Amino acid sequence: MYLLGLGLVLLVLKWQAVGPVANLSWWWVAVPFVAAVFWWQWADWSGYTKKKAMQRDEQRRRKRAGRHYEALGKTPPRDLPSNRRR
């Protein structure tokens, strides 16, 4: 997302002819967009995106289980059990 944001900032600055970006070639303005495409392709191919989504899901599950323990008046265990088989 940082690359996309940088690309959008450069695009607006180039389009409005502001500062030193006005003298850059359009190819330099396009580089962050191309880099973002390669990053997303690599993240999907390597499983990075799925791994991060699984970590967020696990964290949400643990918070929810902790709230349920507290609602029952019990202290949640340090390490809540996982649904995964080991």
N, C-alpha and C positions, 0 to 999 in steps of 0.2 A: 504494500500500500504506500510505502514511503516513495518508491520509484514513481508510482502513478501520481502522487501529490506533487513531486518534483517536476514531473513532466507537465502537469497542468499549470504550475506556476511559471515555468519557462515558456509555455505556449502563450499564456496571457501576456507575459512581459514582451515576448517577441511580437505578438499581434498588436500591442499598444506602443511598440517601439520605445521601450523604457530602458534606460541605462545601457550597460555593455551587452546585454542580451540582444539588443536591436541589431548589433553588428555580427552576431553569430549566424552561421548557416542554419537553414531549416533542418539539416541532417543532425546537427548537435541537439536541436530541440526534440527531435524524434527518438534519440538514443534512450532516454529513460522509459519511453513507452515500449520499445523493443526489449529492453532489459526486463521490464515487468512481465512481458509475455514469456520470456525464457524462464524467469523465476517461477511463474505459475505452472509452466509445463514441468519443470524440475520438481516442484513441490508435490504435484499430483503424481508424477511418475515414481518418486522415491517413497511415497506414503507419508510424507511430512504432514500434509493437510489432514489426513485421516487420523494420524497419531495425536495431533493437537486437539482434534474434535473429540477423540476418545478420552483424553485427559480432562477436558472440560466437562464431559458427561460424568466421568468418575467423581470429579470434585463436587458437582451438583448433587450426585447421588449421596455422597458422604455427608454433605450439609443437610440434606433432607432427612437422612437417617438420624443425624445428630439432633435435629429439631424434634423428631418423633420420640427419641429417648427422653429429651427434656420435657416434652409434653406429658410423658408417662411418669415424670418425677424421678427418673433415674439419671445417673450420670452416664454420658456416652462413653463407651470404651475407647481407649487410645487409638486402637486400630480397628475400625469397623470392618466386619467381614466383607469379602468381595464375592460377587456372584460368579466369578470365573473359577473354573476347575483348574487345579494345579497339578 
